[in-house]
Amino acid sequence: MGMCKKCSKISGMMTLLVGILFLLKDQGIWDFWGLSWYTVLFLLVGVIKLASVHCGACQACCAPAPKGKKK
């Protein structure tokens, strides 16, 4: 299932933010909570999926068409 433009933009911004945080961690500038990258990745994917499932615009534009009876 795809996402609407709003959810795509928000998830892209969240992914960029997480990437910047891990870049700062790798550079030794800011060490945050000692989380591993795969934990943050799983949390990010889960939040994005939950948001897109509950978004009315995503359901309207990207949901598969309901299957009807064949005549």
RAQUIKA-V683162 format. One record per pair of residues at least 12 apart in sequence whose C-alpha atoms are under 8 Angstrom apart, sorted by sequence separation. I is the first residue (numbers start at 1). GAP is how many residues later the second one is. D is the distance in Angstrom with one decimal. If there is no record, write none. Layout:
BEGIN
i=I gap=GAP d=D
i=I gap=GAP d=D
END
This chain:
BEGIN
i=22 gap=15 d=7.7
i=18 gap=22 d=7.9
i=15 gap=29 d=7.5
i=14 gap=30 d=7.8
i=11 gap=37 d=6.2
i=7 gap=41 d=8.0
i=7 gap=44 d=7.6
i=7 gap=45 d=6.5
i=3 gap=49 d=6.3
i=7 gap=51 d=7.7
i=4 gap=53 d=6.1
i=4 gap=54 d=4.8
i=3 gap=55 d=5.2
i=2 gap=56 d=7.2
i=4 gap=57 d=6.8
i=3 gap=58 d=8.0
i=4 gap=58 d=7.1
i=3 gap=59 d=6.4
i=2 gap=60 d=5.4
i=1 gap=61 d=6.2
i=2 gap=61 d=7.5
i=1 gap=62 d=6.2
i=1 gap=63 d=7.6
END
